[in-house]
Amino acid sequence: MQHEHTEHVAAPPDAVYAAIADVSNLPRFVPQMTSARAADDGRVEVDARYEGREQHGEASFSTNDAERRIEWGAASGYRGWMKVDPDGEGSRLTLFLETRHSDESDHDIAATLDAIRMLVESEV
């Protein structure tokens, strides 16, 4: 299942990119995630709560500063990317997500983008 959403953020592209590229910020805008830590070899370790259960996992996480883009992927088939582009006085944030299951709703993805927008706009 594939999802793609775009949202305007009233903040400079570099500020938006800095927020999404910082692994420690992930739990601030991914609703199920309770913690995230950078690991070796472009990986991130995450703790999350799904359906009342604590889960620990690992995913790839890479940043491309020149394109203001991050990418991630997990063995479970959960993968995606986010990209920041200039948009008038602010930024355009695009989120693409692909999952094997239909458990991610468009509402959840829109909520993630909204959380990123609020996080970045509150700090600018």
C-alpha positions as CSV (number, residue, x, y, z in Angstrom):
1,M,0.0,0.0,0.0
2,Q,1.4,3.4,-1.0
3,H,0.6,6.8,0.5
4,E,1.9,10.2,-0.5
5,H,1.1,13.5,1.1
6,T,2.4,17.1,0.8
7,E,2.0,19.9,3.3
8,H,3.1,23.6,3.4
9,V,5.3,24.5,6.3
10,A,5.8,28.2,7.3
11,A,9.5,27.8,7.9
12,P,12.7,27.9,5.8
13,P,13.5,24.6,4.0
14,D,16.8,24.2,5.9
15,A,15.0,24.4,9.2
16,V,12.4,21.8,8.2
17,Y,15.1,19.5,6.8
18,A,17.2,19.8,10.0
19,A,14.1,18.8,12.1
20,I,13.3,15.7,10.0
21,A,17.0,14.6,9.5
22,D,17.5,14.5,13.3
23,V,16.8,10.9,14.4
24,S,16.1,12.1,18.0
25,N,13.1,14.1,16.7
26,L,11.4,11.0,15.2
27,P,9.2,10.2,18.3
28,R,8.1,13.9,18.3
29,F,6.2,13.4,15.0
30,V,5.7,9.6,14.5
31,P,2.7,8.8,16.7
32,Q,3.6,5.2,17.6
33,M,7.3,5.8,18.2
34,T,8.5,6.2,21.8
35,S,12.2,6.5,21.2
36,A,14.8,6.5,18.4
37,R,18.6,6.3,18.5
38,A,21.2,6.4,15.7
39,A,23.1,3.2,15.4
40,D,26.1,2.2,13.2
41,D,26.0,1.8,9.4
42,G,23.2,4.2,8.6
43,R,20.7,2.4,10.9
44,V,18.4,3.6,13.6
45,E,17.0,1.7,16.6
46,V,13.4,2.4,17.5
47,D,11.0,1.6,20.2
48,A,7.3,1.9,19.5
49,R,3.9,1.0,20.9
50,Y,1.4,-0.7,18.6
51,E,-1.9,-1.9,19.8
52,G,-0.8,-1.7,23.4
53,R,2.4,-3.7,22.9
54,E,5.9,-2.4,23.2
55,Q,8.1,-3.3,20.2
56,H,11.8,-2.8,19.4
57,G,13.1,-2.6,15.9
58,E,15.7,-1.4,13.6
59,A,15.6,0.4,10.3
60,S,17.9,1.9,7.7
61,F,17.9,5.7,7.9
62,S,19.8,7.9,5.4
63,T,20.0,11.6,4.7
64,N,20.8,13.5,1.6
65,D,21.6,17.1,2.6
66,A,21.9,18.4,-1.0
67,E,18.4,17.2,-1.9
68,R,17.0,17.8,1.7
69,R,15.7,14.3,1.6
70,I,15.6,11.4,4.1
71,E,14.9,7.7,3.4
72,W,14.1,4.8,5.7
73,G,13.3,1.2,5.5
74,A,12.6,-1.8,7.7
75,A,12.8,-5.6,7.1
76,S,9.0,-5.7,7.6
77,G,8.5,-3.9,4.3
78,Y,7.8,-0.5,5.8
79,R,9.8,2.1,3.9
80,G,9.5,5.7,2.7
81,W,11.0,9.0,2.2
82,M,10.5,12.7,3.0
83,K,11.7,15.6,1.0
84,V,11.7,19.4,1.7
85,D,11.5,21.9,-1.2
86,P,11.2,25.7,-1.1
87,D,7.6,26.9,-1.4
88,G,7.1,30.7,-1.5
89,E,8.0,32.1,1.9
90,G,8.2,28.6,3.5
91,S,8.6,25.0,2.5
92,R,6.8,22.1,0.9
93,L,7.2,18.8,2.8
94,T,6.4,15.6,0.9
95,L,6.0,12.3,2.7
96,F,5.9,9.0,0.8
97,L,5.2,5.7,2.6
98,E,5.0,2.2,1.4
99,T,3.7,-0.7,3.6
100,R,2.9,-4.3,3.1
101,H,-0.3,-3.9,5.2
102,S,-3.1,-1.4,5.0
103,D,-2.7,-0.5,8.7
104,E,-1.4,3.0,8.0
105,S,-4.2,5.3,7.1
106,D,-4.0,8.5,5.2
107,H,-5.2,10.2,8.4
108,D,-2.1,8.8,10.3
109,I,0.2,10.1,7.6
110,A,-1.5,13.5,7.5
111,A,-1.2,13.6,11.3
112,T,2.6,12.9,11.0
113,L,3.0,15.8,8.5
114,D,0.9,18.1,10.7
115,A,3.1,17.2,13.8
116,I,6.3,18.0,11.8
117,R,4.8,21.3,10.6
118,M,3.8,22.3,14.2
119,L,7.2,21.2,15.6
120,V,9.2,23.3,13.1
121,E,6.9,26.3,13.0
122,S,7.0,26.5,16.8
123,E,10.8,26.7,16.7
124,V,11.2,29.3,14.0
